[in-house]
Amino acid sequence: KKKKKKKKKRKKKKKKKKSRKRKRKVRGEVEIATTALRVMASRFVMAEHSMSTNLSSVSNKALRYIFAEERQDLSKRATNALRKANEFIPASLQGRGLPNRFLVIPLSDIARDFHEGRFVQRNVSNATFGGPVYMLSIRSLGHDRGHRTETERVLAKQLRVNPMNHAPVSVNFVRAPEDEPLMMELPLAPVNADKCDVLKNGFLLHLVKSVMVRVDPFATPPECAWLDLAGRTIGTIEAGDLILPDGVDLMSDPHQRVVKIAVKA
């Protein structure tokens, strides 16, 4: 009888543990869903803000700086601990025939630009994105055991994102010197939507997420390709109608349809 009682107690304890694990999983799924909704809401707000922006207020901004530090421990355990801290993410720098460098960058800098729509989605299955150009300031340990800082212009070639909570996981940078032309993708940013009478009872349908451009040497790469909606009517808008700053040439087909203006049924 004592043995049977002990077995029953063990079974009850196991059931309680399983139920607790299930509850934790459900709570985690709920938290992930809420964070995903917040990300979607923030993107919608930023899109509405860009739609209401006037073209006269748009200027070619200077490149943003990202401060990075060279990694000393490249083990998988250190990488996982870095991501769990939710403050920094691993990054790599490559290209130009120089040795690859492994870095650590603040999560807030990349997450802000990602949520504001400055990255272009490339692969849906792998959740990878292409990003803008940055000035990367790298702090490393020199041969004399002293710290030194280097600054390079880089292109965020590949950003990996967690598909569950839309949080950046890692970034791959490519060296982009100022004295060489640069090929990059630009997201579309509509402006002067308040001056388009059709959009009061209609909507804007994006047929293309981005366009390919070529940036001349010593020219400042833009953040996006501007689409002026002032006075537009029902129909499609081609890539040749996009507004690009001086020193930036469109490499995509100029007759490619990028946006469609339609009326609600």
C-alpha positions in Angstrom: 0.0 0.0 0.0 2.8 2.4 0.8 4.4 1.8 -2.6 1.2 2.5 -4.4 0.7 5.8 -2.5 4.3 6.8 -3.4 3.6 6.0 -7.1 0.4 8.1 -7.1 2.3 11.1 -5.5 5.0 10.8 -8.2 2.4 10.8 -11.0 0.7 13.8 -9.5 4.0 15.7 -9.3 4.7 14.8 -13.0 1.3 16.1 -14.1 1.8 19.3 -12.2 5.2 19.9 -13.8 3.8 19.2 -17.3 0.9 21.6 -16.7 3.3 24.3 -15.5 5.5 23.9 -18.6 2.4 24.2 -20.9 1.3 27.4 -19.1 4.8 28.8 -19.6 4.7 28.0 -23.3 1.3 29.6 -23.7 2.5 32.7 -21.9 5.6 32.9 -24.1 3.5 32.5 -27.3 1.1 35.3 -26.1 4.1 37.6 -25.4 5.6 36.9 -28.8 2.2 37.6 -30.5 1.8 40.9 -28.6 5.4 42.0 -29.5 4.7 41.1 -33.2 1.6 43.3 -33.1 3.5 46.2 -31.6 6.1 45.9 -34.4 3.4 45.9 -37.0 1.6 48.9 -35.4 4.9 50.9 -35.3 5.6 50.1 -38.9 2.0 51.3 -39.8 2.5 54.5 -37.9 5.9 55.2 -39.7 4.3 54.5 -43.0 1.4 56.9 -42.3 4.0 59.5 -41.2 6.0 59.1 -44.5 2.7 59.4 -46.5 1.9 62.7 -44.9 5.5 64.1 -45.4 5.9 66.9 -47.9 8.5 66.6 -50.5 9.9 70.0 -49.6 10.9 68.8 -46.2 12.7 65.8 -47.5 16.5 66.2 -47.6 19.5 64.0 -48.1 20.6 63.2 -44.6 24.1 62.4 -43.5 25.0 58.8 -42.8 24.3 57.5 -39.3 27.1 56.3 -37.1 27.1 52.8 -35.4 29.6 52.2 -32.7 30.9 48.6 -32.6 33.5 46.7 -30.6 35.6 43.7 -31.8 34.6 40.4 -30.3 37.2 38.4 -28.4 35.1 35.2 -27.7 33.6 33.7 -30.8 32.1 30.6 -29.2 28.5 29.7 -29.7 27.9 29.9 -25.9 29.1 33.5 -25.9 26.9 34.4 -28.9 23.8 32.9 -27.3 24.6 34.8 -24.0 25.0 38.0 -26.1 21.5 37.6 -27.7 19.9 36.7 -24.4 21.1 40.0 -22.8 18.8 41.8 -25.4 21.2 44.8 -25.6 23.8 43.8 -28.3 23.8 41.5 -31.3 26.7 39.9 -33.2 27.9 41.4 -36.5 30.5 40.7 -39.1 32.5 42.9 -41.5 33.8 41.6 -44.8 34.7 42.5 -48.4 37.5 44.3 -50.3 39.8 41.3 -50.0 40.5 42.1 -46.3 40.2 39.6 -43.5 36.7 39.3 -41.9 36.1 41.0 -38.6 33.6 39.9 -36.0 31.9 42.6 -34.0 29.3 43.5 -31.4 26.9 46.3 -32.0 24.0 47.8 -30.0 20.6 46.3 -30.7 18.7 49.6 -30.4 20.5 51.2 -33.4 19.6 48.4 -35.9 16.1 47.7 -34.4 15.1 51.4 -34.7 16.0 51.5 -38.5 14.4 48.1 -39.0 11.1 49.1 -37.4 11.1 52.4 -39.4 11.2 50.5 -42.6 14.7 51.3 -43.8 15.5 47.6 -44.5 14.2 45.7 -47.6 13.0 42.1 -47.3 14.9 39.8 -49.6 14.1 36.2 -48.5 10.8 35.5 -46.8 11.7 31.9 -45.8 14.9 32.9 -44.1 13.7 36.3 -42.8 16.6 38.2 -44.2 16.7 41.9 -45.1 19.0 44.3 -46.9 19.7 47.6 -45.3 21.1 51.1 -45.7 24.7 52.5 -45.6 26.3 53.4 -42.2 29.5 54.8 -40.9 30.9 52.0 -38.6 33.2 53.1 -35.8 35.1 50.0 -34.6 36.9 49.9 -31.2 39.5 47.2 -31.1 42.5 46.1 -29.0 45.8 47.1 -30.6 49.2 45.2 -30.5 50.3 47.5 -27.6 47.3 46.4 -25.6 45.7 49.8 -26.0 42.4 50.6 -27.6 42.1 52.1 -31.1 39.2 53.3 -33.1 38.7 52.9 -36.9 35.8 54.3 -39.0 34.6 52.7 -42.2 31.7 53.2 -44.6 29.7 49.9 -44.8 26.5 48.6 -46.3 24.2 46.4 -44.2 24.0 43.6 -46.7 22.1 41.0 -44.7 20.1 41.4 -41.5 18.7 38.2 -39.9 15.5 38.6 -38.0 13.7 36.2 -35.6 10.4 35.4 -37.5 8.5 35.0 -34.3 9.1 38.4 -32.6 10.7 40.4 -35.5 13.8 41.1 -33.4 17.2 41.5 -35.2 19.5 38.5 -34.6 22.7 39.3 -36.5 24.0 41.7 -39.2 26.5 41.2 -42.0 28.2 44.4 -43.1 30.2 44.8 -46.4 32.8 47.5 -46.9 31.7 50.3 -49.2 34.5 52.8 -49.8 33.5 56.4 -50.8 35.8 56.4 -53.8 33.9 53.5 -55.6 30.4 53.3 -57.0 27.9 51.4 -54.8 25.0 49.2 -55.9 22.2 49.0 -53.4 18.4 48.5 -52.9 16.2 51.4 -51.8 12.7 51.0 -50.2 9.9 53.2 -51.6 8.6 56.1 -49.6 5.4 57.9 -50.7 5.0 61.6 -50.0 2.4 64.3 -50.5 -0.4 61.8 -50.0 -2.6 64.6 -48.6 -2.5 66.3 -52.1 -3.9 63.2 -53.8 -7.7 63.4 -54.0 -8.0 59.8 -55.1 -6.5 58.4 -51.9 -9.3 60.0 -49.8 -11.6 57.2 -51.0 -8.9 54.8 -52.2 -5.7 53.1 -51.3 -2.1 52.6 -52.4 -1.0 49.1 -53.4 2.8 48.4 -53.5 3.6 46.1 -56.4 7.4 46.3 -55.7 9.1 46.6 -52.3 12.3 48.2 -53.6 14.3 49.4 -56.6 18.0 48.9 -57.5 20.1 52.1 -57.7 23.8 53.0 -58.4 25.4 55.6 -56.1 28.3 57.5 -57.7 31.6 57.9 -55.8 31.7 60.5 -53.0 27.9 60.8 -53.2 25.7 60.3 -50.1 23.5 57.2 -50.4 19.8 58.0 -49.8 17.6 56.2 -47.3 14.8 55.6 -49.8 13.4 56.4 -53.2 10.7 59.1 -52.9 7.4 58.8 -54.7 5.5 62.0 -55.2 1.7 61.4 -55.1 0.6 65.0 -55.6 -2.1 65.2 -58.3 -2.0 61.5 -59.1 -5.0 59.7 -60.5 -6.2 56.1 -60.6 -3.6 53.8 -62.2 0.0 52.6 -61.9 3.2 54.5 -61.3 6.4 53.4 -62.9 9.9 53.3 -61.5 11.0 56.1 -63.8 8.7 58.5 -61.9 10.6 58.0 -58.6 12.6 60.9 -57.2 16.3 60.3 -56.5 19.0 62.8 -55.4 21.9 63.9 -57.5 24.6 61.2 -57.9 22.1 58.3 -57.7 21.0 56.5 -60.9 18.1 54.1 -61.3 19.3 50.6 -62.4 15.9 48.9 -62.4 13.7 49.0 -65.4 12.2 52.5 -65.6 9.0 51.1 -67.0 8.5 48.7 -64.2 5.3 49.2 -62.3 6.0 49.9 -58.6 2.8 51.3 -57.1 -0.9 51.1 -58.0 -3.5 53.7 -56.9 -7.0 52.1 -56.7 -10.4 53.0 -55.3 -12.3 51.0 -52.7 -15.2 49.0 -54.2 
